[in-house]
Amino acid sequence: MAQFSEDDEGKSVVVDGDEVGIVSEVEHGTAYVEPDPGITDKIKAKLDWGDRDEDTYPLQEQAVDTVTDDEIRLRGNR
């Protein structure tokens, strides 16, 4: 189970080798991701983020593969 802290703020969020955003805030153990402004609809769909109007998205624990000092790697489709 991934438990996030303020130390994770600013880390890159990566899926299938592509950076898709950064952790902009951690609140009560939940990391909130700000998508890369150039993110494609395909990547959004892959992450099941849909067409929301908010600027950040909560990171679902089950989507996390590994957490390193520099990035959070999400489980991909490969």
N, C-alpha and C positions, 0 to 999 in steps of 0.2 A: 504494500500500500504506500503510495507516494504521499508524504506529508511535506508541504511546501512551507518555506519561511521567507523572511525578508531578504535573506542571502540569495534567493533565487530571482529576485527582481533584476531585470536587465538581461537575463539569459536569453539566448536565441532558442526558438522552438523550431525543431526540425522534423520533417516527415519524409521518408524515402529519399534522404539526402538533400532535400530542398528546404531552405529556411522559409518558414511561413509566417513568422512573427516574433515578437519578444514578450517576455513576461513583464507587464507594466505595473502590476501590483499583486501583493499577496495579502489576503484578508482571511483571518480565521482558518488558516491552513489551505485555502483555495487560491490557486494561481489564476490570474486573469491575463489573457493573451490579447495583445493588440496586433491584429493581422498586418502583415506587410502591405503597404499601400498598393503594391503591384500584384497582389495575390489574385490568382485566376479563380473563376467560378468552379473549375474542376477541382482545385485544391480545397476550396470551401466545402464542396459536396463530399469530397473524400473524408473530411473531418466532421461531416454532418453538422456544419454550422449554419446552413440554410441562408435565407435572405433577411437576416435581422438588421435592424437599423442601429443598434448599439455599436460603440467603437471597440468594445472589448468583450471577450467571451471567456466564461469559466472553463478551465482545463479539467476534463473528466479524468479521474484517477485511472480508470481502466484503459485509457488511451495511451498512457505513459509506458514506454518501453524501458528507458534508462535515463538517469539524471547524472550529468558530469559537472565538473567545475564551471564549464562554459556554456553548456546547452542542455536542453531537455529534448530527448528523442522520443517521438511518438511512434506507436505501432503503425506500420503502413500496410499496404495491400499486397506486398511482395512476400 
